Amino acid sequence: MVDQDNKREDEWFLRNEKQLLDAARTARLKREQERAAKERAEETRRLIADITSADERVRFFDCPKGPRHGEIYRHRALQHARGRIVCYLSDDDLYLPHHVQEMIELLRDADFAHAAALEIQPDTSFSSWTIDLALPVYQRELLEGRNRIPLSAGAHTLAAYRGLNEGWTSAPLTIATDLHMWQKFLRHPGCRFRAGETPTVLVFPAPLRRHWTPEKRSGELEHWLTRTTDAQGVADLNERVLRQKNRETRELDAKIIGAVYNGGILGPPQDTFQVFFPTPNGYDEQNSARFRVPLQSWQKIAVELPWGQTDFRLRIDPANRPCLIELSCIELLTPDGAVAWRLTEINAHTLEVGGTAIALSRGHIFRLVSDGNDPQVFLPPVDLSGGTQPFQMQLRVRLDADFRTFTRMLADHLRVLAG
């Protein structure tokens, strides 16, 4: 009997050897990562202690990991601030030497100022944001959810911040944390805005460097810091920016002239694609995410979903006009990338439509038509209660308001019904 038991145990270990080894490696890697993170945190505290002891104006707030990007701790820090203006610097961005001085000058007759910022690409090329919040059209851009001011480029007076109805708070998952804060200034009556005209901030987007090691990230920052420390380095950078802006201006001018001659428009028409998250009181605009979608071409949409609900039912409003709508590749992904739900021909019948939507065909591509401006699609309820990180929805959408496409699809649908 003992030999048989030992034999069964040996067979079980042989069948599960790979899974056991993988689990052991994963556990070891997790322990090593936790130990490395703890060592880095202690090293950071030692460095900060040296700085704060050398300059009493520098204060260090040692806070645990907070929601989102720790916006609540920014508010707490500003309760202790004593200066006239407030600037922000992300841990992977750089100020040019004259940035703070320029913000001081801009904020002499303004409440909120934003620097000209450069987005540095991994190959050392760069792009920039065209933005001036003193102009209403750019205020509308930000209020509608399209941010052009990275955190490190924003600045404001402390008095203006304390005059807001609400300061830094944890932002909803549907909006960037910095944009959520900038919108509060935009909505505050009488807030005055100024824009910087020459670059003073370098931004290094983390998503473009997702697989870089900390040493490589640090080396890139050191490279740009060395290049822009002195006046000549800043002048060389400004010359590169001026040349690039001249090229971009010529290209834009050519598009405008061509559009005038051809009687056309500068780009394809667009519509608004909106995702609503359920609340105890139903669906509302505040708990939604908006995307601009060009007509007559496939567009990928990805949005983070709040977690913690067991009966989570998304509502999608794919358009704001009469048109043909095609949805495909709809997936709900767990925080680790596993598929929680995916649209297939088998489960396509679980999608429901409402508002002005009429379903045409159900399959791996879900086709519907809207005869008004409020088409609605409801996904089946899913369980998002597991974990402490956001889930994600991904899909592809195509909108077509062309009358010929609409009539062809409708005719095909009628033939299917008749056949």
C-alpha positions, 0 to 999 in steps of 0.5 A, a space after each residue: 500500500 505504501 509503495 502504491 501511494 509513493 508511486 501515485 505521488 511520483 506520478 502526480 509530481 511528474 505530471 505537474 512538474 512544470 507548474 510547480 517549477 513555474 510557481 516556485 520561480 514566480 514566488 522567488 521573483 516576487 520576493 526579489 522584487 519586493 526586497 529590491 523595492 524596499 532597498 530603493 525606498 530606503 536609499 531614497 529616504 537617505 538621499 532625501 534626508 541629506 537634502 532636507 538637512 542641508 536646506 530647511 526650505 525642502 520638506 519631505 512627505 513620506 506617504 504610503 501608496 495612495 489611490 491613482 497617483 496619490 493626488 490626495 497627498 498633493 493636496 495635503 502637501 499644499 496645506 503646508 506650502 508657504 510660497 506664492 506659486 506652485 509648480 509640479 515635476 513628475 519623477 521622470 521629467 526634467 525642468 530646464 534651468 529657467 523654468 521656475 523663473 518663467 513661471 514666476 513671471 507668467 503668474 505675476 498677472 495670472 492664476 494658472 500658467 502652463 509651460 511650453 513642453 517637449 515630449 521626448 521620444 526614445 530616439 531623441 526626436 521630440 514633439 510639442 503641444 500647441 496650447 494657450 488656455 487664454 484662448 477659449 477654443 483650447 479651454 474647450 479642448 481640455 473641458 471635453 477631455 483632451 489634455 495638452 498640458 502634462 503635469 510638469 508643465 502646469 503651475 498656479 498661484 497658491 492663492 488661486 488653488 486655495 480659492 477653488 471649491 475643491 483641490 487635488 482629489 483622487 480622479 476617476 479612472 476615466 480621466 487623467 489625474 492632471 487633466 482632472 485638476 486643470 479642469 477645476 481651474 477652468 471651471 472656476 469663475 474669473 481664473 486668468 491663464 497665461 502660456 509659456 512661449 519657449 520650452 522649459 519642460 522635457 517630458 519622457 512618456 513612460 509608456 514608450 519606455 515600458 520595457 526599459 530598465 531603471 538604469 536605461 531610464 536614468 541614463 536618458 535623463 542624465 543625457 538630456 540634463 547634461 545637454 541642457 544645463 548651460 545657456 548654449 545647450 538651451 539655445 541649441 534646443 530652442 533652435 531645433 524647436 524653431 526649425 521643427 515648428 517652421 516645418 509643421 507650420 508650412 505643412 499645416 498651411 499647405 493643408 489649409 490652402 489645399 482644403 480651400 482650393 478643393 472645397 474639402 475639409 482638413 480631416 475626416 468627419 468625426 463623432 463621439 463614442 462614449 462608454 458609461 459605467 453603471 452606478 447605483 442610480 443608473 448611468 450619467 455623464 460624470 461616470 463615462 469616458 468619451 472618445 473622438 472616432 473618425 467616420 468610415 475607418 476602424 478605430 481601436 478603443 481601450 478604457 479602464 474599468 472600475 473594479 469591485 462590482 459583481 454585476 457590472 454592466 457597461 453601456 456603450 453609446 457609439 455615435 451621436 448621429 444617424 449612421 451604420 455602426 460596426 463593433 468587433 473584437 470586444 473584450 473585457 480583460 482582467 488586470 493581468 491581461 486574461 480575458 474575462 469576456 469576449 464577443 463571439 458568434 455564440 454569445 453575440 445574442 447577449 448584447 442588447 440595444 436601446 435608444 435609437 439603435 436597431 440591431 442588423 446582424 450579430 456575430 464576431 462583428 455586431 452591426 446596428 443602425 441608428 435612426 437618431 442621435 442616441 444609439 445604445 448597446 448594453 454588454 452582459 453583466 460581468 463580475 469585476 469584484 476580484 483584485 485591486 487594479 482596474 479591468 480594461 475593455 477593448 474593442 474596434 468600432 467603425 461608423 459610416 454615415 454614407 447613405 449608400 453604405 447604409 442602404 446597401 447594408 439595409 438591403 443585405 439585412 432584408 435579404 437575409 430576413 426574406 431568405 
